[in-house]
Amino acid sequence: MTVSPTQQPEASASLVKPTTARSYRIWLYIGVILLALSTTRVFTGADDITSAGTLRAAMIAAIPIALAGLGGLWSERAGVVNIGLEGMMILGTLGAGYFTYHYGVWVGLLGAALFGAVGGALHALATVTFGVDHIVSGVAINIIAAGVASFLAEALFTGLPGGGPTQSPSLDRPPTVTIPGLDALTSELAAKGWFLISDLAALVNALTASMSLFTLVALVLIFGTGWLLWRTSFGLRLRSCGESPWAAETLGVNVYRYKFVAVTMSGVFAGMGGAYLALVASSGYQNGQTGGRGYIGLAAMIFGNWRPTGLLTGSLLFGYTDAARLRSGGESVHALLLIVGVALLAVAVWQLFRGARVMAAAGAVVGVLALLWYFSTDTIPGDFTQMTPYVTTLLVLALASQQLRMPAADGLRYRRGEAG
Amino acid sequence: MNILRRTALVLAAPVLAIVVAGVLTSIVLLTVGDSPAAFWETMLSWPENRSLVNIINEASVLYLSGLAAAVGFRMNLFNIGVEGQYRVATFAAALFAAQAFLPGVLNTVATIMVAMLAGAAWAGIAAVLRVTRGVSEVISTIMLNAIAVSMVAYLLRKTGSREGQTIVTDTIPESSWVPGIPLLPDSVTDVYGLAILAVIAGIAFSVVLNRTRFGFDLRATGGSESAAVASGVNVKRMVIYSMLLSGALAGLIGMPNLFGVSHNYGSTIQTGIGFAGIAVALLGRNHPLGIAGGALIFAYLSEQANPLGILAGISPEIIAVMQGVVVLCVVIAYEVVRRYRDRLEQRSVAEALDASGPSGSGGSSTKEVTA
């Protein structure tokens, strides 16, 4: 369901382990992006687009999205589309709020995972056991989760000191780590405003100074998932349930069980994303805290071609646009317009070169409009900076979705005994 | 299968779901220490006339929203963006109506057209992205919802004026207002005049889907895309058309309230109708009459929940839990009932074959029926 049905099936491709060429390409992308941002910063004077503060905020905005996307990855690799991630994330924020207040941050993280897992198990029950349409079940879970969270929040937090019917008391933050020495050096370098060097220093600073331990946990989970799903027999079986459950069944894989485990784990990760939102990105549970990040996580995973490193890249992109709007948003997003305009023109030229005239024209028109907007204004109104992450999602999916390949049996109904 | 048994099977799912949802809600109430007895007493008391009118009004709006979602669902197209389409369309309509380009009723009619066009245009973005770029309409409509909120907020600030805490567009000229229908005498509120739109849309939905080539193609695409393609349906065109239709219906959602009560678009616009509409469509199985039932149930639950806090000391939020559980239970129940009916059908076919043909052919024929 997630991308057009006209795509070529190439089932064998995803069973092959990622090539080294692919992992080099990531570094190339990062280099190009850093160069572009640095050039733009020098050219426009919008210093906040690569400041350590922005990059750290980008990281904090990206991790919940990545964890939701990771949940989506587990679920969709096993062939179950999970739009209920948003709801599972909401349950996670509530679990984190309740358990952290009473038992501390680490139990809070586990509690969030547990609450998310309940949502995941519900989705698995509906889609795997009863064969309900995946989107339908996901929508229902989002409705239930939002209701449960606001009802229970009122029951659990009213009367606590600093708590109320729509929010938990202010909670402890997870501990942070800083690599001593590097912090002072990099922030000094970053303050110089040198082309590329300062930007790189800011990046190093954001990654090494006061980084939340939850961030490390999330990164371990993301790369651990890559290992587990692509390098172990458990992972091969799980992915085979998403590519061709009927074939997996004939080989003796208990498809129901694998799907059930995958979708429940999906809830676990989304719940952890909720915990990150409640404990790291803010200081407690609030109603409506997720703000659609579960959906963006799903989009990040699609953008990342159903792969761990890809979804992390996608999340960082969305996290970055989110952070850019928060830190001197008008100026930063305005500067980003320049990059978007130039990038779209480059895409247009590339498409023209490949002979895709319509795409080239569309890219050129939007690109020129972005540049016109950039040169005719000095800043961007707050409402527009707010929609940046969503517009980015749409643009990126519109440009990239043709190269993406989802698991072959993703979203299909599977019942045991129908093989053949 | 005789007609009685068929009806029983059709009704079994929703009844089962509502009972299960009631039980689960009671359990949730018990676990947090609230009294289920007090909850049910409030919920099941006969509503006052004022509440009845509110239920009808709310249901008519939910019904339009449910229809909008159902158009897509009938061909496996998930328009999650009814919420955004409704918002964009209502804003565009309020803006247009306040200009009063046309006099009186003509302005009303033209505005309704504008709302449908605006809703269709907003949905059209997702449709175009789907057919040209292969972007899932689920993701794109969700993103468009968020974009609609910011965009309308921006435009409202540009065009509207401040009124107390909120910003509102200019008021529609009084000659274009649609008066309410005083259905129940001693109620302070009236039924929306444009609640009639819901009735018209429901009939039109039914006719288009069941009596036209377009409706047939739409249902065929939903039933089996490959079969539809084989019979000459242009699926891409169907995606565009049904998405535009869905958006146009979503554009109607805001009209009863705009012309009946608020007479302008304010930042306090009712939110969540689009998502509730999806739930209502699922509850009613995307069937025009079923959706009407679903809309009435949802409206009843919401309206009856209002005094819960005062009368029973229970947070009205519990009703959102119940509504969600009803939807999940109902889709599961439909699936269970469908499987049961398939089995019944298989058995009756097998019996018929065993009775007429030579023994042994029954087994393989049954398999063909199920496949």
Interface residues (C-beta under 8 A of the other chain):
Chain A: M1 T2 V3 S4 P5 T6 Q7 I83 L122 A126 F130 G131 V132 D133 I135 V136 S137 V139 A140 I141 N142 I143 I144 A145 A146 G147 V148 S150 F151 L152 E154 A155 P165 G292 Y295 L298 A299 I302 P381 D383 F384 Q386 M387 Y390 V391 T393 L394 L397 A398 L399 S401 Q402
Chain B: V28 V32 G33 N76 F78 I80 L129 R130 R133 G134 V135 S136 V138 I139 S140 I142 M143 L144 A146 I147 S150 M151 A153 Y154 R157 E225 F275 I278 A279 L282 S315 E317 I318 I319 A320 V321 M322 Q323 G324 V325 V327 L328 V331 I332 E335 V336 R339
